[in-house]
Amino acid sequence: MLLAPLSTLCVVIAVALAVPAQEKRVHHHADLSDRPHDDAHGFQYDHEAFLGKEEAKTFDQLSPEESKDRLAKIVDRIDTDKDGFVSHPELYSWIKHRQRRYIEENVNKHWKDYDKNGDDKISWDEYKNTTYGFYLNEEFDDVEDKARYKSMLRRDERRFKMADRDGDGIATREQFTAFLHPEEFDYMKDVVIQETIEDIDRDGDGKINLSEYIGDMFTPEEGESEPDWVLTERKHFSEFRDVNQDGYLDASEVGQWVLPGEVDHADNEAKHLIHDTDTDKDERMTKQEILANWNMFVGSQATNYGEDLTKRHDEL
């Protein structure tokens, strides 16, 4: 039995981490790589964007011939309409897929815990019973914080129903991914905002005032003065967060805060790769064009291949 639901644990962990307080609630889409995007000094950023960070490490250990062979097979997978070209939408979709692998792996890791009947779907009852178990029959009487767990159950049910777009009470793998990672799905935006307000709104008026906003980030010890970053956050609340200047953050303002519009890194990278690879400038790439520029997509940049082989041979 998994008493604390995964969705709630994610929130608790996020709040507990020692990160800059003003950032802990903001859902940023991670960049495609931690490496600098400077092609003049190497293509590691492009490798990690195109392959994903873990797969890029594998390719770093391959010979040029092996890299090219694997790249040719990848190109066939990217070309979903099988017209012999890789278009911007196809490359964009591939890059997004590679970057979401960590989410998919997280979902896959827990899938069998909930899919009790093995039908490759998860019903609300399966999730609820696995997460809360016999405590449901006891109305959480054996749980120390009864009200909290009842609230967690209601919150999970609301989020599950939001993710279950067809309303059949059963989540597909995609819908269950939206349930566990709502910040990654546009149609889950409202539930992310609602949960954020509920976490911070202490007086239950459905809005966030300045005291609640600061209290979510900083609770002073007796006699402790506010650090400078708290004073900065007070200014941010008044000057930037509270757009209509009414002294509160409503749902719209909370959305602008925690789900800011951001640069689409995958779109930019797809355009970059096509621009540098599309030699005939027809705004699409052939397999030949990609293989001719294989070094940008998958070429080993992290190590010198020959030296690496020699080192590994000596170690053996």
N, C-alpha and C positions, 0 to 999 in steps of 0.2 A: 504494500500500500504506500502511496506517495502522498503523505498528508499535506505538505505544502506544495501547491500547484506550481508548475514550472513558470507560468506567466507571472505569478506573484513573486517567486524567487528572483526572477530577472530584475524586477523593480527594486526589491530589497537590496540586492547586490549592487545595483547601480547607485543607490542612495548611499551605501556604506563605503564605497571606494573613496580613497583620498585623492580626488581629482579637484581641479579648480571648481569651487562651489557653483559659480555662475554657469558652468558648462554641463553640470551633471544631468540636467533635464533636457538638454538640447540634443535632438537626434540628427547628428551629422552623418551623411553618407561618406564612408571612408574613401580616401583616394585609392587609386588602383595600385599604387606602389609607394613604399616609403623612400624609394630612391629618387634622387633629383632627375627631373625630365630634361636632360641635356644630351642630345644625340652626339654632340661634338666630343663628349667624353665617355661614350658607351651607350648601349641600348638596354640596360638592365630594367629600366622603368617599362619600356615597351614589352620586354619579355614577360614581366610579372603581370602587366595589363592583359596581354594576349593569352597567356597560359594559366594565370593564377600563381600566387606566390609559391605554393608548395611544388607544383608541377615545374615551375621555372628552375627550382633547385635540381630537379631530376635532369632536366635538359642541360644544365651546366656541366654535367658529368659525361655527356655523350660526345662521340666524335662528330665532326661535321657531316659525315655520310649518314650516320644514324639520325642526326637532327633533321636533315633534309628528308629522309624517308618518313619519319614520323610527321613532319610538317605536311608532306603531300597527303597523308591520310587525314590529317586534321582539316585541310582545305576541302576535301571531299565531304566532310561532315558539315562544314560551315555552309557550303553551297547547297542549301536545302531544296531549292527548286530545280537543281541539276541542269542548269543551263550553261555550265562551263565558266561562270563568272561569280565572283564574290562581290555583292553589292554592299552599299553602306548599311541598309537594314539588316542584312545577314551578318555582317561583321559586328555591328552594334549588339545584336541579339546574342552572338557568341561571347563577346566580352562581358556582357551583363551576366550571362550564365556562369562564366568562370568566376566572376567576383562573388556570386551568390552561393558558391559551393560550400562555404563554411556554414551557411544557414541550413542548406540541404543536409549536410553532414550532421548537424545538431538535431534536425528533425528525424533523420534516419536512426540516430543513436537511441532515441526514445520511442520510436514508432511501435516496436513490439510490446513495450510496457502498456500501451493503451489499446492496441488492436488485438483484443482478446480472442475474437473468433476467427482471426486470420483472413478476413475478407478484403484486406488492403483498404479499409476505410475505418474511420473512428467515429462512433456515435457519441452524442452528448452523454448518454448513460454510461458508456464505456469509460469515457474520460472522468466523469463525476465519481463513479464507483471506485475506479483505480486510485484517484487522487484523495478522496475523502473517506472511502470505505465504510466500515461499520459505524463510524462517528455520525453518519447520516441518520441511522436508526436511533441513535441516542440524542439527536438534536444537539450534538456537540457538547453534551453535558460533561463528558470526561476531558474536555479541552479547557485549559486554564483561561484562555481568552476567547470565550464563546462568541461574543459579539463580533470579534475580528474575523473569526473563521466563517461565520455566517455571511459577513460582508464579502469575504474572499470568494465564497461560492456564488453569490449573486453577481459579482463582478466577472468571474470566469464564465458564467452562463451568458451574460450580456455580450461578452467578447466573442464567445463561441457562435452565438446567433448572428452576430455581425459578420464573422468570417464565413459562415454557412450561407453563401449568397443565394442558393436555390431554396433555402428554408426547409430542407427535408430532415433536419436533425442529425445529419451524417456529414462528416467532413472528409473530403478527399485529401490527398497529400498536399495539394496546393492550398486548399482551404485551411488545413491544419497548420501549414507554414504561416499563413496569415494570422492565425490565432496566436501562435507562439511569438511571431515577429511582426506585429501590426505596423510598426514604423516603416516597414519596407513596402507597404501596399497603400496606394492612394485611397482606395475605398475604405480603408480602416482608419483614416485620418481622424474622423470624429471621435472614435473610441479612445485614441491616444490622447486627444485633447481633454475628453471627459475624465479619463483616469488621472491625468495630471492635475486637473482642478480638484478632484476629490482628494488627492494626496495632500494638497496644500491648504485647501479651504477649511479652516478650523471652525468657523462659525456657521457653516452650512448654508450660506446664502447664494451659493452657485457662482461666486466671483472670488477673486484673489485681491486682497488689499495689501498695502505696503508692509504692514506688520507680518502678515502671513507669508508674503514673498521673501522677506528677510529671514523670518523664522524657519523657513524650509532649508536655509543655507547655513545659518549661524545661530547658535544658542550660547550666549556668553555665560561664563562662570561668574560667581559672585564677585563683584568688584572689577571684573575684566572690562576694559574699554574695547570699542569696536576697532578692528584692524582697518587699514586703508581700503582694502578691497570691498569691505562691506559699505563704506561710505560711497565708493564708486557705484556699487549696485543700487544704492538708494537713488542716486542720480539717474542711473539707467532706467529704473522703474518710472521715474517722473518724466524723463526727457524722451525716452525711446519706447519702452514697453507699453505705457499707458497712452495709447495713441489719441484717444478722445478726451484725455485729461479730466476724467471724472473720478479719479482716485482709485479705480479698480481695474483689474484685468478681466475682461469678459472672454468668452470662448474664442472669438475672432482674434483677439489680441494674444491670447495664450497660444493659438495656432501659429501666429507669426513668430512667436518666441521659440517654441519647442520644435517646430517643423519649418524652419526657414527655407525659402527658395534658394537652391544652390546650383552651382555649375554642374552640368552633367559630364562627369569625367569620361564616362564610356563613349558618349557621343563625340567628344573632342578627340579621344584617342582613335576612334574609328576613322574620323576625318583625317587625322594626322597620318595614319598608316596608309590610307588610300592615296593621299596626296603624294607621299614619298615613294610609293610603289607603282602607281598607275602611269606607266611610261607613255602610253598613247593618249592619256588625258580624256578617256571616255567615262570617267568617274566610277569605274568598277575595275576589279583586278582579275586577271586570269591566273591559273595555277603557275604558269610559266613566269609571270611577273613576280608572283610571291616568292617562288623558289629562287629566282635571280636575286632577290633581296632577303634571303633566308636569315641573314645575320641579324637584321632588325627584329624579326619575329621570334626566332628561337636560338640564334647563334650563341655559343658559350662565351660569356664576357666575364663571369665571376672568377674563372681560373684559366690558366694556360693549359690547354688540353694535354700537350706533350709532357710538360713538367708534372702535371697532375698524375698522368699514367706512370711516369717514372717513380714518383714518390710512393704511389700505392704499391708498385711492384717491389720497391725496396722494403716497405713495411711488411710485406708478406714474407 
